Amino acid sequence: MSEEHIQFFEDQTIRTAWDEEQEEWYFSVVDVMGVLTEQKDARGASTYWAVTKKRLKEEGANKLLTNCKQLKMTARDGKRRLTDVANVEQLLRIIQSIPSKKAEPFKLWLAQVGRERIEETIDPELTIDRALEEYSKLGYDAEWINQRLQTIRARKELTDAWQSHGVKEGKEYAILTDEITKAWSGMSTRQYKNLKGLKKENLRDNMSTLELALNMLAEATTTELTNVKNPQGLEENQEVAREGGRVAGNARLEIEASTGTSVITSKNARQLQSTVIGMIEEIATSVETSKGEGQ
């Protein structure tokens, strides 16, 4: 577990902790209770959570919801004490049980997410349409968005191939993804994220167009090799994943030899977008200057 962090909600503090291995945020349930129910002090928030947890247990709530993980966090008196923490999924479910006006936006958001998920199950094309819309809102340019949507398709084809070749979803997918990433980029997925200053964020959403292209080449090649070589189980698929990643890794080395610059960049999405915007502004300024000189 990484060091403790402090988050702010309407100028009130909520203690959090980041689990680097699980890539999961944990939030102090007592702090969230205090903010959403407007308790005067920590004791009131603690009492409210104790009552809520007891009620949830009596109502037969899932044990994962009521048996929260405990972490040592710094209290107001400076001492570190064990306190109940919840991940995002647990927290949203707990918030649903709170009769608070501040909790209502969270409930509405959950209802919207649930509705959209049902719609996407009926019509999978909606998933792509919504992804396109969201990336556009975030400021990505059309070329990057097109490349990103292609990587989503390539990834789906790869996981389908893994599933049909005896690979278990979840941890084993992550292991194979790590093998591919190391083979083409020279870094593990975690190291790559650390380079870009990422925590929970999606690595692909923070790649440049060229990084995305090479990552897609690695995954598409691994899919083709998997279908041709027919590996079974994790161990055999690991070797194929390394081979697929090496193909893209060799392409990366050729590109870097030709350009004299590294394909891998430490810039994340925000920084990459700022660079593009800066270039556009420079070009616009140059054009305006030229027009002025022509006049």
C-alpha positions as CSV (number, residue, x, y, z in Angstrom):
1,M,0.0,0.0,0.0
2,S,1.3,3.4,-0.9
3,E,1.4,6.4,1.4
4,E,-1.8,7.9,2.6
5,H,-3.4,10.7,0.5
6,I,-5.9,13.4,1.4
7,Q,-8.7,14.1,-1.1
8,F,-11.1,17.1,-0.9
9,F,-14.9,17.1,-1.3
10,E,-16.5,20.5,-0.9
11,D,-13.5,21.6,1.1
12,Q,-13.8,18.7,3.5
13,T,-11.0,16.1,3.8
14,I,-11.4,12.4,2.9
15,R,-8.5,10.1,3.7
16,T,-7.5,7.8,0.9
17,A,-4.9,5.2,0.1
18,W,-3.6,3.8,-3.2
19,D,-2.9,0.1,-3.6
20,E,-0.3,0.0,-6.4
21,E,-0.4,-3.8,-6.9
22,Q,-4.2,-3.9,-7.2
23,E,-4.4,-0.4,-8.8
24,E,-7.2,0.5,-6.5
25,W,-8.2,3.5,-4.5
26,Y,-9.5,3.0,-0.9
27,F,-11.5,5.7,0.9
28,S,-12.1,6.1,4.6
29,V,-15.8,5.2,5.0
30,V,-16.1,7.3,8.2
31,D,-14.8,10.4,6.3
32,V,-17.3,9.9,3.5
33,M,-20.1,9.3,6.0
34,G,-19.2,12.5,7.8
35,V,-19.2,14.6,4.6
36,L,-22.4,13.2,3.1
37,T,-24.5,13.3,6.3
38,E,-22.9,16.6,7.5
39,Q,-21.8,15.2,10.9
40,K,-20.2,17.8,13.3
41,D,-17.3,15.6,14.3
42,A,-15.5,12.3,13.6
43,R,-17.4,10.6,16.5
44,G,-20.7,11.4,15.0
45,A,-19.6,10.0,11.6
46,S,-18.2,6.9,13.2
47,T,-21.5,6.3,15.0
48,Y,-23.5,6.8,11.8
49,W,-21.3,4.3,9.9
50,A,-21.7,1.7,12.8
51,V,-25.5,2.1,12.7
52,T,-25.5,1.9,8.9
53,K,-23.3,-1.2,8.8
54,K,-25.5,-3.0,11.4
55,R,-28.6,-2.2,9.3
56,L,-27.0,-3.4,6.1
57,K,-26.0,-6.7,7.8
58,E,-29.6,-7.1,9.1
59,E,-30.9,-6.5,5.6
60,G,-28.7,-9.3,4.3
61,A,-26.3,-7.1,2.4
62,N,-23.3,-8.8,0.7
63,K,-20.5,-9.5,3.1
64,L,-18.0,-7.8,0.8
65,L,-20.0,-4.6,1.4
66,T,-20.2,-4.8,5.2
67,N,-16.9,-6.5,6.0
68,C,-14.8,-3.6,4.8
69,K,-11.0,-3.8,4.6
70,Q,-9.2,-2.0,7.4
71,L,-6.1,0.2,7.0
72,K,-4.1,2.4,9.4
73,M,-4.8,6.0,8.7
74,T,-3.8,9.2,10.4
75,A,-6.5,10.6,12.7
76,R,-7.0,14.2,13.7
77,D,-4.9,13.8,16.8
78,G,-2.0,12.6,14.5
79,K,-2.1,9.0,15.6
80,R,-2.5,6.2,13.0
81,R,-5.4,3.9,13.7
82,L,-7.2,1.1,11.9
83,T,-10.2,2.4,10.0
84,D,-12.8,0.9,7.6
85,V,-12.0,1.6,4.0
86,A,-13.9,0.9,0.8
87,N,-13.0,0.7,-2.8
88,V,-15.0,2.7,-5.4
89,E,-17.5,-0.1,-6.1
90,Q,-18.2,-0.7,-2.3
91,L,-18.4,3.0,-1.6
92,L,-21.0,3.7,-4.3
93,R,-23.1,0.8,-3.0
94,I,-22.8,2.2,0.6
95,I,-23.8,5.7,-0.6
96,Q,-27.0,4.2,-2.1
97,S,-28.1,3.4,1.4
98,I,-27.6,6.9,2.7
99,P,-30.7,9.2,2.8
100,S,-28.7,12.3,2.0
101,K,-29.3,15.1,-0.5
102,K,-25.6,15.0,-1.2
103,A,-25.7,11.4,-2.0
104,E,-28.4,11.9,-4.7
105,P,-26.0,12.9,-7.5
106,F,-24.2,9.6,-6.9
107,K,-27.4,7.6,-7.1
108,L,-28.5,9.3,-10.3
109,W,-25.0,8.6,-11.8
110,L,-25.3,5.0,-10.9
111,A,-28.7,4.8,-12.5
112,Q,-27.4,6.4,-15.7
113,V,-24.4,4.0,-15.8
114,G,-26.7,1.0,-15.3
115,R,-29.1,2.2,-18.1
116,E,-26.2,2.8,-20.5
117,R,-24.8,-0.7,-19.8
118,I,-28.1,-2.3,-20.6
119,E,-28.4,-0.3,-23.8
120,E,-24.9,-1.3,-24.8
121,T,-25.6,-5.0,-24.2
122,I,-28.6,-4.7,-26.6
123,D,-26.7,-2.7,-29.2
124,P,-22.9,-3.0,-28.9
125,E,-22.3,-0.2,-31.4
126,L,-23.4,2.2,-28.7
127,T,-20.3,1.4,-26.8
128,I,-18.2,2.6,-29.7
129,D,-20.4,5.7,-30.2
130,R,-20.1,6.6,-26.6
131,A,-16.4,6.1,-26.5
132,L,-16.0,8.3,-29.6
133,E,-18.1,11.0,-27.9
134,E,-16.2,10.8,-24.6
135,Y,-12.8,11.0,-26.2
136,S,-13.9,14.0,-28.3
137,K,-15.1,15.7,-25.1
138,L,-11.7,15.1,-23.5
139,G,-9.9,16.9,-26.3
140,Y,-8.4,14.1,-28.3
141,D,-7.9,14.8,-32.0
142,A,-9.6,12.7,-34.7
143,E,-6.5,10.8,-35.7
144,W,-5.8,9.7,-32.2
145,I,-9.4,8.7,-31.6
146,N,-9.5,6.6,-34.8
147,Q,-6.3,4.8,-33.7
148,R,-7.6,4.2,-30.2
149,L,-10.9,2.7,-31.4
150,Q,-8.9,0.3,-33.6
151,T,-6.8,-0.7,-30.6
152,I,-10.0,-1.5,-28.7
153,R,-11.0,-3.9,-31.5
154,A,-7.6,-5.5,-31.6
155,R,-7.7,-6.0,-27.8
156,K,-11.1,-7.6,-28.0
157,E,-9.8,-10.0,-30.7
158,L,-6.8,-10.9,-28.5
159,T,-8.8,-11.6,-25.3
160,D,-11.3,-13.7,-27.4
161,A,-8.3,-15.7,-28.6
162,W,-6.9,-16.1,-25.1
163,Q,-10.3,-17.3,-23.8
164,S,-10.5,-20.0,-26.4
165,H,-6.9,-21.1,-25.7
166,G,-7.3,-21.8,-22.0
167,V,-6.4,-18.5,-20.4
168,K,-8.4,-17.3,-17.4
169,E,-9.9,-13.8,-17.4
170,G,-8.5,-11.4,-14.9
171,K,-5.0,-12.1,-13.4
172,E,-3.9,-14.3,-16.3
173,Y,-4.9,-11.7,-18.9
174,A,-2.9,-9.1,-16.9
175,I,0.2,-11.4,-16.8
176,L,0.0,-11.9,-20.6
177,T,-0.5,-8.2,-21.2
178,D,2.5,-7.5,-19.1
179,E,4.6,-9.9,-21.2
180,I,3.5,-8.2,-24.4
181,T,4.2,-4.7,-23.0
182,K,7.7,-5.7,-21.8
183,A,8.6,-7.3,-25.1
184,W,7.7,-4.3,-27.2
185,S,8.4,-1.3,-24.9
186,G,11.1,-2.7,-22.7
187,M,9.0,-1.9,-19.6
188,S,6.4,-3.7,-17.5
189,T,2.9,-2.2,-17.6
190,R,3.4,-0.7,-14.1
191,Q,6.8,0.8,-15.0
192,Y,5.2,2.3,-18.2
193,K,2.5,3.8,-16.1
194,N,5.0,5.2,-13.5
195,L,6.9,6.8,-16.4
196,K,3.8,8.7,-17.4
197,G,2.8,9.5,-13.8
198,L,-0.4,7.3,-13.9
199,K,-2.2,5.4,-11.2
200,K,-5.6,4.0,-12.0
201,E,-5.8,5.6,-15.5
202,N,-5.8,3.5,-18.6
203,L,-2.3,3.3,-20.1
204,R,-3.6,3.2,-23.7
205,D,-5.6,6.4,-23.1
206,N,-2.3,8.1,-22.3
207,M,-0.2,6.9,-25.3
208,S,0.8,8.9,-28.3
209,T,-0.5,7.8,-31.7
210,L,2.7,6.0,-32.5
211,E,2.8,4.3,-29.1
212,L,-0.8,3.1,-29.7
213,A,0.1,1.8,-33.2
214,L,3.0,-0.3,-31.8
215,N,0.9,-1.6,-28.9
216,M,-1.8,-2.6,-31.4
217,L,0.8,-4.3,-33.7
218,A,2.0,-6.3,-30.7
219,E,-1.5,-7.4,-29.7
220,A,-2.6,-8.1,-33.2
221,T,0.5,-10.2,-33.9
222,T,0.0,-12.1,-30.7
223,T,-3.6,-12.8,-31.7
224,E,-2.4,-14.2,-35.1
225,L,0.3,-16.3,-33.5
226,T,-2.1,-17.6,-30.9
227,N,-4.5,-18.8,-33.6
228,V,-1.7,-20.3,-35.7
229,K,0.3,-22.0,-32.9
230,N,-2.6,-23.0,-30.8
231,P,-1.0,-22.7,-27.3
232,Q,-3.0,-24.0,-24.4
233,G,-2.9,-22.5,-20.8
234,L,-1.0,-19.7,-19.3
235,E,2.6,-20.9,-19.7
236,E,2.3,-21.7,-23.5
237,N,0.5,-18.4,-24.1
238,Q,3.2,-16.5,-22.3
239,E,5.8,-17.5,-24.8
240,V,3.5,-16.6,-27.7
241,A,2.8,-13.2,-26.0
242,R,6.5,-12.5,-25.8
243,E,7.0,-13.4,-29.5
244,G,4.1,-11.1,-30.5
245,G,5.5,-8.3,-28.4
246,R,9.0,-8.8,-29.9
247,V,7.7,-8.1,-33.4
248,A,6.5,-4.7,-32.3
249,G,9.6,-4.2,-30.3
250,N,11.8,-4.7,-33.3
251,A,9.6,-2.2,-35.2
252,R,10.1,0.3,-32.4
253,L,13.9,-0.1,-32.6
254,E,13.9,0.5,-36.3
255,I,11.8,3.6,-36.0
256,E,14.0,5.0,-33.2
257,A,17.2,4.2,-35.3
258,S,15.7,6.1,-38.3
259,T,14.3,9.1,-36.3
260,G,17.0,9.3,-33.6
261,T,14.3,9.8,-31.0
262,S,12.5,7.5,-28.5
263,V,9.1,6.2,-29.4
264,I,8.3,5.9,-25.7
265,T,7.3,9.2,-24.1
266,S,6.8,10.1,-20.5
267,K,4.0,12.4,-21.5
268,N,0.5,11.5,-20.5
269,A,-2.8,12.5,-22.2
270,R,-3.0,15.9,-20.6
271,Q,0.6,16.7,-21.6
272,L,0.2,15.3,-25.1
273,Q,-2.9,17.4,-25.7
274,S,-1.2,20.5,-24.4
275,T,1.6,19.9,-26.8
276,V,-0.8,19.6,-29.8
277,I,-2.7,22.7,-28.7
278,G,0.5,24.6,-28.4
279,M,1.6,23.6,-31.9
280,I,-1.8,24.6,-33.3
281,E,-1.5,28.0,-31.6
282,E,2.0,28.5,-32.9
283,I,0.8,27.7,-36.5
284,A,-2.2,30.0,-36.1
285,T,0.1,32.8,-34.8
286,S,2.5,32.3,-37.7
287,V,-0.4,32.4,-40.3
288,E,-1.8,35.6,-38.7
289,T,1.7,37.2,-38.7
290,S,2.2,36.3,-42.4
291,K,-1.2,37.8,-43.2
292,G,-0.2,41.0,-41.4
293,E,3.1,41.2,-43.2
294,G,1.3,40.7,-46.5
295,Q,-1.0,43.5,-45.9
